[in-house]
Amino acid sequence: MRAMLGVSRAIDAFNTLIGRWVSWLIVVAVVISATNAIIRKIFDVSSNSYLELQWVLFSVVFLLCSPWTLLNNEHIRIDIINHSLPLKLRGWIDMIGHVLFLLPFTLIMLWWSIPFFLTSLSQNEQSFSAGGLPQWPAKSLIMIACVLLLLQGISEIIKRAAMMLGIIPDSNASAISAHRAAELEAERLAAVIAGDKH
């Protein structure tokens, strides 16, 4: 199990690195969007490639940051129910969810996305819009994201098994609900605002 935890740490570090770097593409997308809007208003000129690049950048962030989101336990769940359950049951729900839903989903998506990408690549598929971008780089994102998400799912299963065996602390023990997180953030902001008035 210790060796497997080493593999898990390596996967976590890799997906964290990718997530942190890729998340900066949001800034790039905003700059491109603002520049495109300014040029369109001032010079009455627009480019389909700029519009499509914004969509692709958003897709890159959404897809390639999904493993990092899973790693940080920020994926969507029904917090009201989840946080009212016993810790051991929450652990089993996580384990069953990863084994029976996440891994099969990523494997099925890989099975379909690889030929989807290869067909697009072999045809050098281009945008239907005049001056648009090639389509195959964007289609590769689904395949890449599924590989990263599959790896992160394996990492989460390793960690959950180690938690169940008592080798590492249970991450659910220190987790707070989304509602409580919102309350804490509201309290923090109220304190900052109150501090500014004095």
C-alpha positions as CSV (number, residue, x, y, z in Angstrom):
1,M,0.0,0.0,0.0
2,R,2.9,2.4,0.7
3,A,4.2,1.9,-2.8
4,M,0.8,2.6,-4.2
5,L,0.5,5.7,-2.1
6,G,3.7,6.9,-3.8
7,V,2.1,6.3,-7.2
8,S,-0.9,8.3,-5.9
9,R,1.3,11.2,-4.8
10,A,3.0,11.3,-8.2
11,I,-0.4,11.4,-10.0
12,D,-1.6,14.1,-7.7
13,A,1.5,16.2,-8.3
14,F,1.2,15.8,-12.0
15,N,-2.5,16.8,-12.2
16,T,-1.9,19.7,-9.8
17,L,0.9,21.0,-12.0
18,I,-1.3,20.7,-15.1
19,G,-4.3,22.2,-13.3
20,R,-2.3,25.2,-12.0
21,W,-0.8,26.0,-15.4
22,V,-3.9,25.4,-17.5
23,S,-6.1,27.5,-15.2
24,W,-4.1,30.6,-16.4
25,L,-5.6,30.1,-19.8
26,I,-8.8,31.7,-18.4
27,V,-6.8,35.0,-18.3
28,V,-5.6,34.4,-21.9
29,A,-9.2,33.8,-22.9
30,V,-10.4,37.0,-21.2
31,V,-7.6,39.1,-22.9
32,I,-8.5,37.6,-26.3
33,S,-12.2,38.2,-25.8
34,A,-11.6,41.8,-24.7
35,T,-9.2,42.5,-27.5
36,N,-11.6,41.0,-30.1
37,A,-14.5,43.0,-28.7
38,I,-12.5,46.3,-28.8
39,I,-11.2,45.7,-32.3
40,R,-14.7,44.8,-33.5
41,K,-16.2,48.0,-31.9
42,I,-13.5,50.4,-33.1
43,F,-12.5,49.0,-36.5
44,D,-15.7,47.0,-37.3
45,V,-13.5,43.9,-37.9
46,S,-14.0,40.5,-36.4
47,S,-12.3,37.1,-36.7
48,N,-13.9,33.7,-36.4
49,S,-10.6,32.3,-35.3
50,Y,-10.5,34.6,-32.2
51,L,-14.1,33.5,-31.3
52,E,-13.2,29.8,-31.7
53,L,-10.0,30.2,-29.8
54,Q,-12.0,31.5,-26.8
55,W,-14.2,28.4,-26.9
56,V,-11.2,26.1,-27.2
57,L,-9.4,27.8,-24.3
58,F,-12.5,27.4,-22.2
59,S,-12.7,23.8,-23.2
60,V,-9.0,23.3,-22.3
61,V,-9.6,24.7,-18.8
62,F,-12.8,22.8,-18.2
63,L,-11.5,19.5,-19.4
64,L,-7.9,19.5,-18.3
65,C,-8.6,21.0,-14.8
66,S,-11.3,18.4,-14.0
67,P,-8.7,16.0,-12.5
68,W,-7.4,18.8,-10.3
69,T,-11.0,19.6,-9.3
70,L,-11.5,15.9,-8.3
71,L,-8.1,15.9,-6.4
72,N,-9.2,18.9,-4.3
73,N,-12.6,17.4,-3.6
74,E,-14.4,20.3,-5.4
75,H,-16.6,18.2,-7.6
76,I,-20.3,18.5,-7.3
77,R,-22.0,16.4,-4.6
78,I,-25.1,16.7,-2.5
79,D,-23.5,18.2,0.5
80,I,-26.7,18.4,2.6
81,I,-27.0,14.7,2.5
82,N,-23.3,13.7,2.3
83,H,-22.3,15.7,5.4
84,S,-25.1,14.2,7.5
85,L,-23.9,10.6,6.9
86,P,-21.4,8.8,9.1
87,L,-17.8,9.1,8.1
88,K,-17.4,5.4,7.2
89,L,-20.4,5.4,5.0
90,R,-19.2,8.6,3.2
91,G,-15.9,6.7,2.6
92,W,-17.7,3.8,1.0
93,I,-19.8,6.1,-1.1
94,D,-16.6,7.7,-2.4
95,M,-15.0,4.3,-3.1
96,I,-18.1,2.9,-4.9
97,G,-18.6,6.1,-6.9
98,H,-15.0,6.0,-8.1
99,V,-14.9,2.2,-8.9
100,L,-18.3,1.8,-10.4
101,F,-19.0,5.1,-12.0
102,L,-15.8,7.3,-12.5
103,L,-13.5,4.6,-13.9
104,P,-16.0,2.9,-16.3
105,F,-17.1,6.4,-17.5
106,T,-13.5,7.4,-18.3
107,L,-12.8,4.1,-20.0
108,I,-15.9,4.3,-22.1
109,M,-15.1,7.9,-23.1
110,L,-11.6,6.9,-24.0
111,W,-12.9,4.1,-26.1
112,W,-15.1,6.5,-28.1
113,S,-12.8,9.6,-28.0
114,I,-9.7,8.1,-29.5
115,P,-11.3,7.1,-32.9
116,F,-13.2,10.5,-32.8
117,F,-9.9,12.3,-32.6
118,L,-8.0,10.1,-35.0
119,T,-10.7,10.5,-37.7
120,S,-10.6,14.2,-37.3
121,L,-6.8,14.2,-37.4
122,S,-6.6,12.0,-40.5
123,Q,-9.0,14.3,-42.3
124,N,-7.3,17.5,-41.1
125,E,-10.8,18.6,-40.1
126,Q,-11.3,22.3,-40.3
127,S,-13.9,24.7,-38.9
128,F,-17.1,25.2,-40.9
129,S,-16.7,28.9,-40.2
130,A,-14.6,31.0,-42.6
131,G,-11.2,31.7,-41.1
132,G,-11.9,29.3,-38.3
133,L,-9.5,27.0,-36.5
134,P,-8.6,23.3,-37.2
135,Q,-10.9,21.0,-35.2
136,W,-8.7,18.1,-34.4
137,P,-6.7,19.8,-31.6
138,A,-9.9,20.6,-29.8
139,K,-11.2,17.0,-30.3
140,S,-8.0,15.7,-28.7
141,L,-8.9,17.4,-25.5
142,I,-11.6,14.9,-24.7
143,M,-9.1,12.0,-25.0
144,I,-6.4,13.8,-23.0
145,A,-8.9,14.8,-20.2
146,C,-10.2,11.2,-19.9
147,V,-6.6,9.9,-19.5
148,L,-5.9,12.4,-16.7
149,L,-9.2,11.8,-15.1
150,L,-8.7,8.1,-15.2
151,L,-5.3,8.5,-13.5
152,Q,-6.8,10.8,-10.9
153,G,-9.6,8.3,-10.3
154,I,-7.0,5.6,-9.6
155,S,-5.2,7.9,-7.2
156,E,-8.4,8.6,-5.4
157,I,-9.2,4.9,-5.1
158,I,-5.7,4.2,-3.7
159,K,-6.1,7.1,-1.1
160,R,-9.6,6.0,-0.1
161,A,-8.4,2.4,0.4
162,A,-5.5,3.7,2.6
163,M,-8.0,5.8,4.6
164,M,-10.2,2.8,5.1
165,L,-7.3,0.8,6.4
166,G,-6.3,3.7,8.7
167,I,-2.9,4.3,7.0
168,I,-3.7,7.9,6.3
169,P,-6.2,10.3,7.8
170,D,-9.7,10.4,6.3
171,S,-10.1,13.5,4.2
172,N,-13.8,13.5,4.9
173,A,-13.2,14.1,8.6
174,S,-12.0,17.6,8.0
175,A,-14.3,18.4,5.0
176,I,-16.9,21.1,5.5
177,S,-20.2,21.4,3.6
178,A,-20.6,24.0,0.8
179,H,-23.1,25.7,3.0
180,R,-20.7,26.0,5.9
181,A,-17.9,27.2,3.5
182,A,-20.2,29.9,2.2
183,E,-21.0,31.0,5.8
184,L,-17.3,31.2,6.7
185,E,-16.6,33.2,3.6
186,A,-19.5,35.6,4.4
187,E,-18.1,36.0,8.0
188,R,-14.6,36.7,6.6
189,L,-15.9,39.3,4.2
190,A,-18.1,41.0,6.9
191,A,-15.0,41.2,9.1
192,V,-12.9,42.8,6.2
193,I,-15.7,45.3,5.5
194,A,-16.1,46.1,9.2
195,G,-12.3,46.6,9.5
196,D,-12.3,49.0,6.5
197,K,-14.9,51.2,8.2
198,H,-12.8,51.8,11.3
